[in-house]
């Protein structure tokens, strides 16, 4: 029985195909979509004898083929979103006049009788051609996006970014040859490599005619935003390098920040003496190894700044250029409590200056970005102002460097910031406890920014990282304090100072920093100044006086 039903259905389907082909259409509609309100005669009919008789009784064959004589919509049966006739034989009703079809209704499966075919042929001359309603697939959308990307790339010119960089007041005009630049420098300076960052080398230039005159330079490869990724090389985007120069130029006005001097755009392969210097550095510092092989078309940015000393990361494992170490007395510990105290509060007060003067956030303050050098004891007395709030016990001078991820607000209201679109920054793990703490700080910083997302922001024209979140400075103060307290000698020389630092560390807990009463480093320094940092009145009197 089932076999007979399938044969019967196939036979009727073939009849339907033959009927459609007889309509003189070029190709049979494949899953057609039509507008039955414009072409009612093409509405499908079934093989039901009662329905066929109803159409036959309309005498369509005797009437002229005129659009006015086309059967009305309610006279043609078939499911098109209309109400079906009830069992009592009620007529199909028209759709509501205000209703609008969002898509063309699909023809159901049907088979056409001879009488119905005649009805279709009678009105075929006045029926508009069939139009299939097609929906774009993902393949077509991707093809369109690809063509748009190609069109955009045709208008993109990487030289525009380079021109924008060289036009900055702080950068020399034009692009210089890297060999010619360093050849001139080698005649006047003694050049040595003192540090290696993720995206560049730190060089110290010592004047041959005056050995006491030092200058520190940062040499980093740069590339346009839409450049092809280089294999193994870590390059800074030109626009990010330009932002760093502008931040450095702005923050030179603030105490505790490196003094910017000039910047140069260079082109060419790394000079041989610098390549040899990098190879020697890699032998002694395998953990800092970075690619030093580059092509002749490589672009570089050379930034000159004042000599801020040696970075804290190096001092915790090695020594100053003169061979002395931070802690001379204790071999097991690398810092004294007084040195840790001075380093921490110097960083905190530099942050406070930056927040007040330029809404500054560093956003990447690990020990490698804190430089320290010794100063004469006669100059160790703090100046007047906010930097005098915390007493100093050592001859250390602290300077903050590397503003690649930093954020500032200029006098004209312009915001300079890094878009922080590198996901790898928030996915690092690290091997040591210090490294893991640093990578966690990036993630905590992102949590703080997302927590304050309720601030007014035009998401179409602005980036959330352009806003000022001074609590990120507190997160990095917590990281620095975590590093310092791990390195101090024990037992401590001054229990009151140790208790104060431990109390500060508890208040800067990243898990509760979003609810902290300190909105930034300025609030932390003011709390110390007012004595609100110490709960015991006797300790407060002893620390800041009553």
Secondary structure, DSSP 8 states (H G I E B T S, - for coil): -HHHHHHHHHHHHHHHHHHHHTTT-SS--SS-B--TTT-GGGS---S-HHHHHHHHTT-TTTS---GGGS--GGGS-S-SSS----TT--------TT---SS--B-------HHHHHHHHHHGGGS----------HHHHHHHHHHHHHHHHHH--HHHHHHHHHTSTTEEEEEEEHHHHHHHHHHHEEEEEEEE-SS-EEEEEEESS-TT-EEEEEEEEEE-TT----SS---EEHHHHHHHHHHHHHHTTSTTB--EEEEEEEESS--HHHHHHHHHHHHH-GGG-------TT-EEEEEEEE---EEHHHHTTS--TTS--S-SS-SS-SB-HHHHHHHHHHHHHHHHHHHHHH--B-S---GGGEEEEE--GGG-S--SSGGGSS---S-EEEEE---TT-BEE-TTS-EE------GGGGT---SSHHHHHHHHHHHHHHHHHHHTTTS---TTT--GGGS--THHHHHHHHHHHHHHHHHB-SS-S-HHHHHHHHHHHHHT-TTTGGG-S--SHHHHHHHHHHTTT-SSHHHHHHHH--
